[in-house]
């Protein structure tokens, strides 16, 4: 079984980049053992440009932000794409709407693999560029990381923590360097 862990978000807008940061944290902080192909990808805000990659996998784990009216910053939501909870609007930023449309389009074509989404409610900071993550989001991100590891384990992936695991905020501060490489 081939698995794609896809981090989605805008790393220039603080909390909205958490999906990308979590993806990098998993890749940098763990050794993974899996019989099939296991890929960690920074999807940024590419949305529909990701379709050629999405269709090549058997399962996808998307790490992203979600918008939920009245929810606390850092609240964690986990669901399969075909069972999106009614309270999730995906309307917090442009990339979320485009990613939802991308998944719907891929499903309409009959090419969407089993897709699970782990989403965190961000503090919206669209008025300034920052790599700083809010304290509430960092707390929720710890739970999201553990949840991602559990899902991967259910899919047959074994994770072993590296000796030098990286802190999510440190990864966020270095994200622009990863985007250039």
N, CA, C and O atoms as a DFTB+ gen file, in Angstrom:
724 C
 N C O
     1  1       0.841      -1.177       0.000
     2  2       0.000       0.000       0.000
     3  2       0.884       1.237       0.000
     4  3       1.762       1.374       0.852
     5  1       0.659       2.133      -0.945
     6  2       1.416       3.377      -1.040
     7  2       0.654       4.485      -0.322
     8  3      -0.548       4.666      -0.520
     9  1       1.384       5.225       0.520
    10  2       0.775       6.244       1.379
    11  2       1.437       7.593       1.143
    12  3       2.661       7.695       1.063
    13  1       0.606       8.627       1.033
    14  2       1.070      10.010       0.937
    15  2       0.629      10.758       2.185
    16  3      -0.558      10.794       2.507
    17  1       1.587      11.354       2.889
    18  2       1.288      12.271       3.986
    19  2       1.483      13.660       3.387
    20  3       2.595      14.048       3.028
    21  1       0.381      14.397       3.287
    22  2       0.362      15.665       2.574
    23  2       0.101      16.815       3.536
    24  3      -0.984      16.930       4.107
    25  1       1.114      17.667       3.709
    26  2       0.960      18.863       4.535
    27  2       0.493      20.007       3.667
    28  3       1.114      20.316       2.650
    29  1      -0.604      20.640       4.063
    30  2      -1.200      21.711       3.275
    31  2      -1.256      22.976       4.122
    32  3      -1.538      22.913       5.319
    33  1      -0.986      24.125       3.504
    34  2      -1.120      25.377       4.225
    35  2      -0.167      26.444       3.730
    36  3       0.743      26.184       2.944
    37  1      -0.401      27.643       4.211
    38  2       0.423      28.796       3.858
    39  2       1.370      29.085       5.016
    40  3       0.949      29.602       6.051
    41  1       2.639      28.754       4.846
    42  2       3.615      28.901       5.931
    43  2       3.903      30.355       6.283
    44  3       4.521      30.623       7.313
    45  1       3.471      31.294       5.454
    46  2       3.712      32.712       5.721
    47  2       2.681      33.323       6.660
    48  3       2.837      34.462       7.099
    49  1       1.612      32.558       6.975
    50  2       0.515      33.104       7.768
    51  2       0.369      32.404       9.117
    52  3      -0.743      32.068       9.526
    53  1       1.473      32.187       9.799
    54  2       1.428      31.638      11.148
    55  2       0.745      30.291      11.220
    56  3       1.179      29.333      10.580
    57  1      -0.324      30.211      11.998
    58  2      -1.031      28.954      12.243
    59  2      -1.497      28.263      10.961
    60  3      -1.612      27.038      10.931
    61  1      -1.765      29.022       9.914
    62  2      -2.281      28.417       8.680
    63  2      -1.263      27.510       7.994
    64  3      -1.620      26.774       7.075
    65  1      -0.016      27.551       8.420
    66  2       0.994      26.665       7.856
    67  2       1.193      25.394       8.650
    68  3       2.110      24.627       8.357
    69  1       0.357      25.148       9.650
    70  2       0.573      24.020      10.556
    71  2       0.597      22.674       9.847
    72  3       1.344      21.789      10.263
    73  1      -0.182      22.487       8.803
    74  2      -0.180      21.215       8.092
    75  2       1.180      20.917       7.491
    76  3       1.675      19.794       7.584
    77  1       1.780      21.920       6.878
    78  2       3.118      21.778       6.297
    79  2       4.133      21.513       7.403
    80  3       4.991      20.640       7.270
    81  1       4.033      22.269       8.494
    82  2       4.987      22.109       9.605
    83  2       4.875      20.718      10.233
    84  3       5.890      20.090      10.536
    85  1       3.648      20.237      10.429
    86  2       3.470      18.894      10.997
    87  2       4.058      17.822      10.075
    88  3       4.678      16.866      10.540
    89  1       3.859      17.988       8.789
    90  2       4.409      17.040       7.824
    91  2       5.943      17.006       7.935
    92  3       6.547      15.934       7.977
    93  1       6.556      18.188       7.983
    94  2       8.018      18.262       8.142
    95  2       8.461      17.674       9.475
    96  3       9.484      16.992       9.541
    97  1       7.707      17.929      10.528
    98  2       8.072      17.408      11.847
    99  2       8.068      15.887      11.852
   100  3       8.995      15.264      12.370
   101  1       7.047      15.293      11.287
   102  2       6.989      13.833      11.220
   103  2       8.179      13.289      10.433
   104  3       8.862      12.368      10.881
   105  1       8.416      13.860       9.273
   106  2       9.499      13.385       8.405
   107  2      10.871      13.530       9.071
   108  3      11.719      12.647       8.946
   109  1      11.083      14.631       9.770
   110  2      12.391      14.916      10.372
   111  2      12.611      14.233      11.718
   112  3      13.757      14.023      12.115
   113  1      11.554      13.886      12.419
   114  2      11.687      13.408      13.796
   115  2      11.515      11.903      13.968
   116  3      11.726      11.382      15.063
   117  1      11.138      11.201      12.910
   118  2      10.882       9.764      13.017
   119  2      11.548       8.992      11.881
   120  3      11.709       9.499      10.771
   121  1      11.923       7.776      12.184
   122  2      12.305       6.794      11.167
   123  2      11.040       5.987      10.899
   124  3      10.357       5.575      11.837
   125  1      10.725       5.760       9.639
   126  2       9.515       5.023       9.285
   127  2       9.867       3.731       8.553
   128  3      10.760       3.698       7.707
   129  1       9.145       2.675       8.899
   130  2       9.274       1.394       8.230
   131  2       7.913       1.043       7.649
   132  3       6.899       1.041       8.347
   133  1       7.916       0.744       6.347
   134  2       6.657       0.440       5.666
   135  2       6.971      -0.378       4.416
   136  3       7.962      -0.117       3.733
   137  1       6.141      -1.352       4.121
   138  2       6.380      -2.230       2.967
   139  2       6.164      -1.528       1.635
   140  3       6.835      -1.847       0.653
   141  1       5.245      -0.585       1.588
   142  2       4.978       0.147       0.349
   143  2       5.738       1.456       0.320
   144  3       6.655       1.686       1.108
   145  1       5.333       2.306      -0.607
   146  2       5.931       3.632      -0.722
   147  2       5.285       4.551       0.323
   148  3       4.064       4.565       0.479
   149  1       6.109       5.307       1.026
   150  2       5.640       6.282       2.018
   151  2       6.290       7.612       1.683
   152  3       7.513       7.742       1.729
   153  1       5.470       8.602       1.346
   154  2       5.973       9.898       0.912
   155  2       5.414      10.991       1.810
   156  3       4.224      11.002       2.122
   157  1       6.283      11.912       2.223
   158  2       5.882      13.104       2.967
   159  2       6.052      14.276       2.011
   160  3       7.139      14.499       1.478
   161  1       4.962      15.033       1.793
   162  2       4.996      16.091       0.783
   163  2       4.456      17.402       1.326
   164  3       3.409      17.444       1.972
   165  1       5.192      18.473       1.049
   166  2       4.752      19.826       1.346
   167  2       3.886      20.266       0.180
   168  3       4.393      20.598      -0.891
   169  1       2.563      20.268       0.396
   170  2       1.633      20.661      -0.656
   171  2       1.379      22.144      -0.700
   172  3       0.739      22.640      -1.627
   173  1       1.883      22.875       0.313
   174  2       1.705      24.324       0.336
   175  2       0.284      24.732       0.039
   176  3      -0.660      24.262       0.674
   177  1       0.142      25.609      -0.929
   178  2      -1.183      26.083      -1.355
   179  2      -1.441      25.709      -2.818
   180  3      -2.171      26.404      -3.525
   181  1      -0.835      24.604      -3.263
   182  2      -0.905      24.219      -4.676
   183  2      -2.256      23.655      -5.101
   184  3      -2.586      23.707      -6.286
   185  1      -3.039      23.126      -4.188
   186  2      -4.394      22.613      -4.459
   187  2      -4.476      21.743      -5.709
   188  3      -3.958      20.627      -5.709
   189  1      -5.116      22.228      -6.776
   190  2      -5.370      21.390      -7.947
   191  2      -4.092      20.904      -8.621
   192  3      -4.117      19.882      -9.307
   193  1      -3.002      21.592      -8.449
   194  2      -1.729      21.141      -9.009
   195  2      -1.254      19.853      -8.334
   196  3      -0.337      19.199      -8.831
   197  1      -1.869      19.483      -7.207
   198  2      -1.490      18.270      -6.482
   199  2      -2.154      17.006      -7.033
   200  3      -1.756      15.896      -6.677
   201  1      -3.150      17.160      -7.887
   202  2      -3.913      16.004      -8.374
   203  2      -3.014      14.907      -8.961
   204  3      -3.233      13.737      -8.649
   205  1      -2.014      15.228      -9.795
   206  2      -1.178      14.146     -10.327
   207  2      -0.481      13.307      -9.249
   208  3      -0.229      12.122      -9.467
   209  1      -0.172      13.890      -8.111
   210  2       0.447      13.139      -7.012
   211  2      -0.618      12.365      -6.230
   212  3      -0.423      11.196      -5.895
   213  1      -1.726      13.013      -5.946
   214  2      -2.787      12.408      -5.139
   215  2      -3.249      11.076      -5.736
   216  3      -3.436      10.101      -5.009
   217  1      -3.429      11.036      -7.036
   218  2      -3.990       9.846      -7.679
   219  2      -3.020       8.672      -7.732
   220  3      -3.420       7.567      -8.099
   221  1      -1.770       8.882      -7.379
   222  2      -0.759       7.827      -7.435
   223  2      -0.687       6.983      -6.162
   224  3       0.092       6.031      -6.104
   225  1      -1.477       7.308      -5.150
   226  2      -1.388       6.635      -3.853
   227  2      -2.660       5.864      -3.534
   228  3      -3.729       6.129      -4.083
   229  1      -2.507       4.893      -2.619
   230  2      -3.651       4.108      -2.159
   231  2      -4.365       4.782      -0.993
   232  3      -5.581       4.659      -0.839
   233  1      -3.602       5.489      -0.181
   234  2      -4.155       6.211       0.976
   235  2      -3.431       7.538       1.141
   236  3      -2.236       7.665       0.875
   237  1      -4.204       8.524       1.591
   238  2      -3.637       9.856       1.808
   239  2      -4.025      10.329       3.205
   240  3      -5.170      10.193       3.636
   241  1      -3.046      10.883       3.890
   242  2      -3.286      11.547       5.166
   243  2      -2.975      13.021       4.951
   244  3      -1.825      13.395       4.722
   245  1      -4.010      13.856       5.028
   246  2      -3.842      15.296       4.834
   247  2      -3.779      15.969       6.197
   248  3      -4.623      15.737       7.063
   249  1      -2.766      16.801       6.368
   250  2      -2.585      17.607       7.574
   251  2      -2.846      19.049       7.167
   252  3      -2.187      19.567       6.266
   253  1      -3.812      19.708       7.830
   254  2      -4.244      21.024       7.368
   255  2      -4.938      21.777       8.495
   256  3      -5.024      21.301       9.627
   257  1      -5.425      22.950       8.158
   258  2      -6.289      23.735       9.044
   259  2      -7.733      23.490       8.625
   260  3      -8.007      23.151       7.474
   261  1      -8.636      23.662       9.554
   262  2     -10.058      23.630       9.238
   263  2     -10.734      24.787       9.959
   264  3     -10.266      25.238      11.004
   265  1     -11.824      25.256       9.400
   266  2     -12.614      26.305      10.027
   267  2     -13.861      25.683      10.624
   268  3     -14.589      24.947       9.957
   269  1     -14.094      25.989      11.882
   270  2     -15.267      25.477      12.580
   271  2     -15.826      26.637      13.405
   272  3     -15.153      27.155      14.296
   273  1     -17.033      27.030      13.106
   274  2     -17.659      28.153      13.809
   275  2     -17.714      27.855      15.312
   276  3     -18.213      26.811      15.733
   277  1     -17.198      28.785      16.102
   278  2     -17.261      28.680      17.555
   279  2     -16.220      27.773      18.188
   280  3     -16.204      27.632      19.411
   281  1     -15.350      27.154      17.399
   282  2     -14.347      26.233      17.961
   283  2     -13.147      27.018      18.500
   284  3     -12.825      28.107      18.023
   285  1     -12.509      26.439      19.491
   286  2     -11.311      27.034      20.082
   287  2     -10.118      26.848      19.142
   288  3     -10.032      25.844      18.437
   289  1      -9.204      27.811      19.135
   290  2      -7.951      27.667      18.398
   291  2      -7.231      26.434      18.944
   292  3      -7.124      26.248      20.156
   293  1      -6.745      25.604      18.036
   294  2      -6.038      24.385      18.424
   295  2      -6.924      23.161      18.517
   296  3      -6.426      22.054      18.721
   297  1      -8.239      23.337      18.371
   298  2      -9.145      22.177      18.407
   299  2      -8.795      21.240      17.252
   300  3      -8.494      21.680      16.143
   301  1      -8.842      19.945      17.540
   302  2      -8.439      18.917      16.586
   303  2      -9.664      18.216      16.001
   304  3     -10.582      17.840      16.731
   305  1      -9.669      18.044      14.680
   306  2     -10.725      17.319      13.984
   307  2     -10.069      16.286      13.074
   308  3      -9.131      16.599      12.340
   309  1     -10.561      15.071      13.127
   310  2     -10.048      14.007      12.272
   311  2     -11.239      13.310      11.624
   312  3     -12.178      12.909      12.312
   313  1     -11.200      13.166      10.299
   314  2     -12.333      12.573       9.588
   315  2     -11.879      12.087       8.225
   316  3     -10.883      12.553       7.671
   317  1     -12.634      11.146       7.706
   318  2     -12.413      10.703       6.337
   319  2     -13.102      11.690       5.404
   320  3     -14.127      12.277       5.750
   321  1     -12.529      11.865       4.223
   322  2     -13.063      12.836       3.272
   323  2     -14.534      12.600       2.958
   324  3     -15.296      13.552       2.788
   325  1     -14.933      11.341       2.883
   326  2     -16.328      11.060       2.543
   327  2     -17.279      11.231       3.718
   328  3     -18.473      10.960       3.596
   329  1     -16.755      11.681       4.861
   330  2     -17.588      11.911       6.045
   331  2     -17.220      13.240       6.712
   332  3     -17.001      13.285       7.923
   333  1     -17.153      14.305       5.939
   334  2     -16.796      15.615       6.482
   335  2     -17.894      16.057       7.448
   336  3     -19.060      16.133       7.061
   337  1     -17.533      16.349       8.707
   338  2     -18.544      16.805       9.666
   339  2     -19.202      18.115       9.211
   340  3     -18.548      18.978       8.626
   341  1     -20.468      18.243       9.480
   342  2     -21.240      19.409       9.039
   343  2     -20.702      20.723       9.595
   344  3     -20.831      21.767       8.957
   345  1     -20.095      20.674      10.792
   346  2     -19.612      21.913      11.412
   347  2     -18.334      22.457      10.774
   348  3     -17.929      23.579      11.076
   349  1     -17.700      21.690       9.907
   350  2     -16.465      22.133       9.262
   351  2     -16.823      22.866       7.980
   352  3     -17.462      22.314       7.084
   353  1     -16.388      24.148       7.910
   354  2     -16.718      24.965       6.749
   355  2     -15.555      25.090       5.771
   356  3     -15.783      25.418       4.607
   357  1     -14.337      24.846       6.193
   358  2     -13.139      24.976       5.359
   359  2     -13.032      26.374       4.765
   360  3     -12.463      26.543       3.687
   361  1     -13.574      27.382       5.455
   362  2     -13.618      28.719       4.855
   363  2     -12.658      29.711       5.491
   364  3     -12.820      30.916       5.296
   365  1     -11.680      29.259       6.232
   366  2     -10.781      30.183       6.927
   367  2      -9.779      30.862       6.039
   368  3      -9.363      31.983       6.331
   369  1      -9.364      30.207       4.936
   370  2      -8.398      30.810       4.038
   371  2      -8.599      30.238       2.644
   372  3      -9.286      29.235       2.458
   373  1      -7.992      30.889       1.683
   374  2      -8.180      30.475       0.290
   375  2      -7.704      29.055       0.043
   376  3      -8.343      28.319      -0.709
   377  1      -6.600      28.653       0.656
   378  2      -6.081      27.318       0.340
   379  2      -7.025      26.221       0.796
   380  3      -7.080      25.164       0.168
   381  1      -7.772      26.442       1.873
   382  2      -8.673      25.407       2.369
   383  2      -9.816      25.162       1.394
   384  3     -10.167      24.014       1.121
   385  1     -10.391      26.224       0.875
   386  2     -11.484      26.083      -0.078
   387  2     -10.961      25.381      -1.326
   388  3     -11.615      24.474      -1.841
   389  1      -9.798      25.785      -1.818
   390  2      -9.231      25.175      -3.010
   391  2      -8.891      23.704      -2.770
   392  3      -9.064      22.888      -3.675
   393  1      -8.417      23.347      -1.589
   394  2      -8.079      21.953      -1.308
   395  2      -9.344      21.106      -1.270
   396  3      -9.354      19.988      -1.787
   397  1     -10.406      21.622      -0.667
   398  2     -11.675      20.901      -0.646
   399  2     -12.183      20.691      -2.075
   400  3     -12.638      19.602      -2.423
   401  1     -12.104      21.731      -2.893
   402  2     -12.528      21.612      -4.286
   403  2     -11.662      20.599      -5.033
   404  3     -12.171      19.843      -5.860
   405  1     -10.371      20.580      -4.751
   406  2      -9.454      19.629      -5.381
   407  2      -9.840      18.201      -5.029
   408  3      -9.867      17.334      -5.903
   409  1     -10.136      17.948      -3.769
   410  2     -10.526      16.605      -3.341
   411  2     -11.857      16.205      -3.976
   412  3     -12.024      15.067      -4.415
   413  1     -12.801      17.144      -4.024
   414  2     -14.102      16.850      -4.639
   415  2     -13.944      16.555      -6.125
   416  3     -14.574      15.631      -6.639
   417  1     -13.122      17.314      -6.812
   418  2     -12.891      17.102      -8.233
   419  2     -12.239      15.741      -8.477
   420  3     -12.629      15.015      -9.391
   421  1     -11.250      15.403      -7.661
   422  2     -10.569      14.115      -7.802
   423  2     -11.538      12.963      -7.523
   424  3     -11.493      11.934      -8.196
   425  1     -12.408      13.140      -6.532
   426  2     -13.419      12.116      -6.226
   427  2     -14.418      11.994      -7.376
   428  3     -14.818      10.887      -7.738
   429  1     -14.817      13.118      -7.943
   430  2     -15.758      13.113      -9.060
   431  2     -15.189      12.343     -10.252
   432  3     -15.930      11.679     -10.977
   433  1     -13.878      12.431     -10.452
   434  2     -13.221      11.696     -11.538
   435  2     -13.051      10.212     -11.194
   436  3     -12.655       9.413     -12.042
   437  1     -13.359       9.850      -9.927
   438  2     -13.214       8.468      -9.494
   439  2     -11.794       8.080      -9.143
   440  3     -11.475       6.894      -9.066
   441  1     -10.933       9.071      -8.928
   442  2      -9.515       8.805      -8.691
   443  2      -9.045       9.106      -7.268
   444  3      -7.852       8.997      -6.985
   445  1      -9.952       9.482      -6.371
   446  2      -9.517       9.841      -5.024
   447  2      -9.309       8.591      -4.180
   448  3     -10.243       7.816      -3.972
   449  1      -8.077       8.392      -3.691
   450  2      -7.842       7.263      -2.791
   451  2      -8.507       7.512      -1.439
   452  3      -9.018       8.603      -1.182
   453  1      -8.498       6.496      -0.577
   454  2      -8.983       6.686       0.781
   455  2      -8.219       7.864       1.376
   456  3      -6.989       7.851       1.432
   457  1      -8.953       8.882       1.820
   458  2      -8.336      10.116       2.293
   459  2      -8.824      10.445       3.691
   460  3     -10.023      10.575       3.937
   461  1      -7.872      10.575       4.599
   462  2      -8.165      10.970       5.973
   463  2      -7.553      12.339       6.202
   464  3      -6.435      12.615       5.766
   465  1      -8.295      13.193       6.887
   466  2      -7.853      14.565       7.134
   467  2      -7.731      14.788       8.630
   468  3      -8.641      14.473       9.397
   469  1      -6.589      15.336       9.032
   470  2      -6.401      15.813      10.395
   471  2      -6.318      17.322      10.287
   472  3      -5.399      17.860       9.669
   473  1      -7.277      18.000      10.886
   474  2      -7.329      19.454      10.797
   475  2      -7.308      20.107      12.155
   476  3      -7.895      19.607      13.115
   477  1      -6.623      21.232      12.221
   478  2      -6.560      22.034      13.438
   479  2      -7.174      23.394      13.166
   480  3      -7.024      23.944      12.075
   481  1      -7.859      23.930      14.149
   482  2      -8.439      25.266      14.035
   483  2      -7.336      26.284      14.313
   484  3      -6.747      26.279      15.394
   485  1      -7.048      27.168      13.332
   486  2      -5.966      28.136      13.501
   487  2      -6.448      29.459      14.067
   488  3      -7.635      29.784      14.023
   489  1      -5.493      30.215      14.602
   490  2      -5.742      31.631      14.858
   491  2      -5.491      32.304      13.512
   492  3      -4.419      32.125      12.933
   493  1      -6.438      33.062      13.007
   494  2      -6.308      33.660      11.675
   495  2      -5.486      34.945      11.783
   496  3      -5.831      35.865      12.524
   497  1      -4.386      34.982      11.021
   498  2      -3.476      36.138      11.048
   499  2      -3.195      36.610       9.631
   500  3      -2.032      36.733       9.247
   501  1      -4.218      36.875       8.853
   502  2      -4.015      37.216       7.450
   503  2      -3.512      38.634       7.232
   504  3      -3.250      39.021       6.094
   505  1      -3.372      39.411       8.290
   506  2      -2.941      40.791       8.118
   507  2      -1.438      40.966       8.245
   508  3      -0.929      42.070       8.051
   509  1      -0.703      39.876       8.575
   510  2       0.748      40.005       8.686
   511  2       1.423      38.657       8.422
   512  3       0.852      37.592       8.658
   513  1       2.638      38.742       7.933
   514  2       3.436      37.552       7.684
   515  2       4.151      37.177       8.974
   516  3       4.760      38.026       9.626
   517  1       4.073      35.892       9.341
   518  2       4.758      35.428      10.546
   519  2       4.975      33.914      10.458
   520  3       4.194      33.188       9.843
   521  1       6.045      33.471      11.084
   522  2       6.296      32.038      11.229
   523  2       5.956      31.584      12.646
   524  3       6.131      30.415      12.988
   525  1       5.475      32.505      13.457
   526  2       5.120      32.221      14.855
   527  2       3.785      31.484      14.917
   528  3       2.806      31.899      14.296
   529  1       3.757      30.384      15.674
   530  2       2.523      29.632      15.867
   531  2       1.927      29.992      17.224
   532  3       2.663      30.206      18.186
   533  1       0.613      30.060      17.307
   534  2      -0.037      30.438      18.563
   535  2       0.111      29.310      19.590
   536  3       0.189      28.140      19.215
   537  1       0.152      29.654      20.880
   538  2       0.295      28.626      21.925
   539  2      -0.806      27.572      21.895
   540  3      -0.533      26.390      22.098
   541  1      -2.049      27.986      21.644
   542  2      -3.152      27.014      21.592
   543  2      -3.001      26.055      20.417
   544  3      -3.297      24.866      20.538
   545  1      -2.539      26.573      19.280
   546  2      -2.342      25.698      18.128
   547  2      -1.198      24.707      18.407
   548  3      -1.295      23.533      18.049
   549  1      -0.126      25.177      19.038
   550  2       0.985      24.271      19.366
   551  2       0.514      23.128      20.261
   552  3       0.940      21.986      20.092
   553  1      -0.359      23.438      21.206
   554  2      -0.886      22.387      22.086
   555  2      -1.722      21.390      21.280
   556  3      -1.573      20.180      21.453
   557  1      -2.592      21.880      20.409
   558  2      -3.400      21.004      19.569
   559  2      -2.547      20.207      18.594
   560  3      -2.876      19.068      18.262
   561  1      -1.449      20.804      18.134
   562  2      -0.571      20.132      17.176
   563  2       0.109      18.913      17.791
   564  3       0.401      17.950      17.081
   565  1       0.363      18.938      19.092
   566  2       0.941      17.757      19.750
   567  2      -0.023      16.571      19.638
   568  3       0.383      15.444      19.354
   569  1      -1.295      16.852      19.865
   570  2      -2.316      15.808      19.727
   571  2      -2.460      15.362      18.270
   572  3      -2.639      14.176      17.994
   573  1      -2.381      16.307      17.354
   574  2      -2.501      15.980      15.927
   575  2      -1.362      15.069      15.492
   576  3      -1.579      14.126      14.730
   577  1      -0.156      15.339      15.966
   578  2       0.994      14.499      15.617
   579  2       0.784      13.077      16.120
   580  3       1.022      12.116      15.389
   581  1       0.340      12.940      17.362
   582  2       0.090      11.604      17.923
   583  2      -1.020      10.886      17.153
   584  3      -0.950       9.679      16.922
   585  1      -2.026      11.635      16.768
   586  2      -3.134      11.052      16.003
   587  2      -2.644      10.589      14.631
   588  3      -3.031       9.520      14.156
   589  1      -1.794      11.395      13.999
   590  2      -1.232      11.011      12.700
   591  2      -0.421       9.722      12.819
   592  3      -0.512       8.849      11.956
   593  1       0.368       9.603      13.880
   594  2       1.159       8.390      14.093
   595  2       0.261       7.168      14.300
   596  3       0.581       6.076      13.830
   597  1      -0.862       7.349      15.002
   598  2      -1.803       6.238      15.204
   599  2      -2.433       5.804      13.886
   600  3      -2.561       4.609      13.620
   601  1      -2.820       6.760      13.073
   602  2      -3.417       6.433      11.773
   603  2      -2.401       5.702      10.905
   604  3      -2.724       4.692      10.280
   605  1      -1.181       6.211      10.866
   606  2      -0.143       5.553      10.073
   607  2       0.105       4.132      10.577
   608  3       0.312       3.217       9.779
   609  1       0.085       3.947      11.884
   610  2       0.272       2.595      12.447
   611  2      -0.864       1.673      11.991
   612  3      -0.626       0.511      11.664
   613  1      -2.096       2.189      11.969
   614  2      -3.232       1.394      11.491
   615  2      -3.062       1.022      10.025
   616  3      -3.595       0.006       9.578
   617  1      -2.339       1.817       9.288
   618  2      -2.093       1.568       7.866
   619  2      -0.819       0.751       7.641
   620  3      -0.382       0.580       6.503
   621  1      -0.227       0.250       8.723
   622  2       0.935      -0.619       8.603
   623  2       2.283       0.075       8.623
   624  3       3.282      -0.512       8.208
   625  1       2.334       1.308       9.096
   626  2       3.587       2.057       9.151
   627  2       4.107       2.046      10.579
   628  3       3.379       2.361      11.520
   629  1       5.364       1.683      10.730
   630  2       5.995       1.688      12.052
   631  2       6.872       2.934      12.158
   632  3       7.698       3.193      11.282
   633  1       6.692       3.702      13.230
   634  2       7.464       4.927      13.453
   635  2       8.329       4.767      14.694
   636  3       7.873       4.291      15.733
   637  1       9.597       5.179      14.563
   638  2      10.527       5.169      15.675
   639  2      11.094       6.579      15.823
   640  3      11.642       7.143      14.875
   641  1      10.956       7.136      17.018
   642  2      11.438       8.489      17.271
   643  2      12.951       8.567      17.128
   644  3      13.674       7.734      17.674
   645  1      13.424       9.552      16.404
   646  2      14.859       9.778      16.259
   647  2      15.412      10.374      17.550
   648  3      14.659      10.921      18.356
   649  1      16.699      10.271      17.743
   650  2      17.348      10.798      18.948
   651  2      17.155      12.301      19.062
   652  3      17.009      12.823      20.167
   653  1      17.152      13.002      17.938
   654  2      17.003      14.461      17.959
   655  2      15.683      14.859      17.294
   656  3      15.666      15.355      16.168
   657  1      14.604      14.636      17.997
   658  2      13.289      15.041      17.497
   659  2      13.219      16.562      17.484
   660  3      13.799      17.223      18.345
   661  1      12.511      17.112      16.509
   662  2      12.446      18.560      16.367
   663  2      11.133      19.131      16.880
   664  3      10.066      18.547      16.692
   665  1      11.232      20.266      17.522
   666  2      10.097      21.020      18.048
   667  2       9.355      21.679      16.879
   668  3       9.982      22.171      15.941
   669  1       8.021      21.685      16.939
   670  2       7.219      22.220      15.847
   671  2       7.494      23.702      15.587
   672  3       7.559      24.120      14.431
   673  1       7.653      24.493      16.633
   674  2       7.921      25.922      16.415
   675  2       9.263      26.121      15.720
   676  3       9.384      26.991      14.858
   677  1      10.266      25.336      16.076
   678  2      11.565      25.438      15.399
   679  2      11.430      25.074      13.927
   680  3      12.038      25.710      13.066
   681  1      10.643      24.061      13.644
   682  2      10.404      23.678      12.251
   683  2       9.710      24.820      11.510
   684  3      10.048      25.106      10.361
   685  1       8.748      25.470      12.152
   686  2       8.043      26.596      11.526
   687  2       9.010      27.735      11.211
   688  3       8.918      28.347      10.147
   689  1       9.936      28.025      12.129
   690  2      10.913      29.086      11.884
   691  2      11.811      28.769      10.696
   692  3      12.314      29.683      10.042
   693  1      12.018      27.496      10.410
   694  2      12.920      27.083       9.330
   695  2      12.185      26.725       8.041
   696  3      12.820      26.322       7.066
   697  1      10.875      26.864       8.017
   698  2      10.080      26.428       6.861
   699  2      10.470      27.111       5.567
   700  3      10.497      26.472       4.515
   701  1      10.770      28.385       5.623
   702  2      11.110      29.083       4.393
   703  2      12.382      28.509       3.774
   704  3      12.543      28.536       2.554
   705  1      13.284      27.992       4.604
   706  2      14.504      27.363       4.077
   707  2      14.156      26.061       3.359
   708  3      14.712      25.764       2.302
   709  1      13.235      25.287       3.932
   710  2      12.827      24.019       3.304
   711  2      12.144      24.281       1.968
   712  3      12.308      23.511       1.021
   713  1      11.381      25.364       1.893
   714  2      10.670      25.683       0.653
   715  2      11.658      26.033      -0.472
   716  3      11.352      25.848      -1.650
   717  1      12.817      26.529      -0.110
   718  2      13.823      26.899      -1.120
   719  2      14.650      25.702      -1.584
   720  3      15.274      25.747      -2.644
   721  1      14.655      24.630      -0.785
   722  2      15.501      23.481      -1.161
   723  2      14.766      22.437      -1.953
   724  3      15.353      21.423      -2.332
